[in-house]
Amino acid sequence: MRAINFTLSESYASLLRQSAGCTIRYGNKAAQYKAGQVIDITFGDMYMKKRKVYTAYIDQVLVKPISLLTARDLQGENQQLNTSEDFLAWYCDAFKKTINQSDFVTVIYFSEIVA
């Protein structure tokens, strides 16, 4: 089964509170993630064991430049983000990677599947 993995501790806390329902991934990931797909939401560092948080359903997948991210997109990733400039600063700090407004990202909206 495909998974979306989170590595930041703030993301893990949001997942546990179920306040996260969106993730923004750098680049075009539309070939890997499709609306209607069932995935695992996991947490853990690269090359380490992952902890399954829950199973989710992908509601929507959008590919767009960073400059066109909406408040809904941004706050779905991190409730502290209000503008694309906030996203750039947060992303560069969190992932130590330089990006700009014209770079494309994939916005993935998902919902937990409950029994």
Secondary structure as GFF3:
##gff-version 3
##sequence-region A 1 115
A	DSSP	beta_strand	3	6	.	.	.	ID=ss1
A	DSSP	alpha_helix	9	17	.	.	.	ID=ss2
A	DSSP	beta_strand	22	26	.	.	.	ID=ss3
A	DSSP	beta_strand	38	43	.	.	.	ID=ss4
A	DSSP	beta_strand	51	65	.	.	.	ID=ss5
A	DSSP	three_ten_helix	66	68	.	.	.	ID=ss6
A	DSSP	alpha_helix	71	77	.	.	.	ID=ss7
A	DSSP	alpha_helix	84	95	.	.	.	ID=ss8
A	DSSP	beta_strand	104	112	.	.	.	ID=ss9
###
